Amino acid sequence: MQLRFSRREALQKGALGAAASVFLAREALAQTGGAVSSSPPPPFFPGVYRFQIGATNAVVISDGTSRFPNPHPLWAPQATPKQFANVLSEYFLPANELLLHFNVLAIESAPGKWALVDTGSGNTGGPTLGKLLLGLQHAGISRESVHDVLVSHAHSDHIAGAFGEDKSPVFPNATFHVHALEEQFWTKSPDLSKIALPPEFLASLLGISQNFFELARPRMALFSGGKPLFNGLVTPIFLPGHTPGHCGFLIGSGEDKLFHFADLAHHHVLMFSRPEWTVGFDTDQKVSSATRRQQFRSFAGERTRTLGYHLPFPGLGRLRTWKNGYQWVSEPMNLSS
């Protein structure tokens, strides 16, 4: 049965109120950060993690975190309240709140040139989000050195950091790489009927996405297959369901690779313990669940190194089979790198 909430119910539960503040802000594509200057970086910013993918330099930058009170049944609508609480309690987590992370990956695609996977929330997610530019400054990556943005999908927490309040590009030299189905969906009267959000929030979601495509179009490169980018360094992987053109990215050459799976899973416990459970933001929950189960089997069987956009910072880890589902095993952070 399709769950749907009225505006009153959404605000009473709090879950959609929090969700709206993150994903569906009223002002489209606003950006809080200023220009990255030659001045010294801030003395301390905890959301920057440097690591290697083979010989490729990589950095995970936290765009921030957000708390979602009363998350069920927006999360895991297939579960009963007791099932929802029991799965979280196994990991010593409360059922009345979820904490989500927002991890932006930067890779050095060529000497002095960087590619981002998504651009964060800009100022559409409230005061705890929109930290990407601060993190880039701390990492020593200028906005001008970002030559490519790989767009996993067109939800506001992934694209709203691309343009400023004056509609100028935050990354003036960047080309935006987007799956053709994602562009077609958001720009041609999309069917949002399966998303369990009130109409006014759906309208905001649509407005943010369409505004992004209008502004990014002159510098947009559409892809539809798995043709490698950046001389074979990155291969887009089609992961439909969360949105029609939702993609992950396989990064690296040789045997040392990283699979960035974007929003294939929104929580490090719920969707691993029970991969058939979905989230109300999915454009098609059945397709999303099927895609997740297929990929998780592959990840666990091949011991794939992965990164999740919404998993605990820095989002790196692997999957293993566990009971009737899977378990996320985070990768130990190497702070000497």
Secondary structure, 3 states (H helix, E strand, C coil): CCCCCCHHHHHHHCHHHHHHHHHCCCCCCCCCCCCCCCCCCCCCCCCEEEEEECCEEEEEEEEEEEEEECCCCCECCCCCHHHHHHHHHCCCCCCCEEEEEEEEEEEEEECCEEEEECCCCCCCCCCCECCHHHHHHHHCCCHHHEEEEECCCCCHHHHCCCECCCCCECCCCCEEEEEHHHHHHHHCCCCCCCCCCCHHHHHHHHHHHHHHHHHHHHHEEEECCCCCECCCCEEEEECCCCCCCCEEEEECCCCCCEEECCCCCCCCCHHHHCCCCCECCCCCHHHHHHHHHHHHHHHHHHCCCEECCCCCCCCEEEEEEECCEEEEEECCCCCCC
